[in-house]
């Protein structure tokens, strides 16, 4: 999933969440409450995915970072 796709999905879910909050403001609606909770969980996951993807693009794959760190550590011990 690309950063643009993640942003698009976040925007869509946020708009839906806003509509549900508006519906909830009209009166108690149990189904809207449960949908909001589900959307909140999805949004948390999407924001985490976005942070991970941005870090990957900026710093590289996790395995490569770990490999470089271990190589540097070996060099420091050898010096």
Secondary structure, DSSP 4 states (H G I P E B T S, - for coil): --HHHHHHHHHHHHHHHHHHHHHHHTS--HHHHHHHHHHHHHHHHHHHHHHHHHHHHHH--HHHHHHHHHHHHHHHHH-
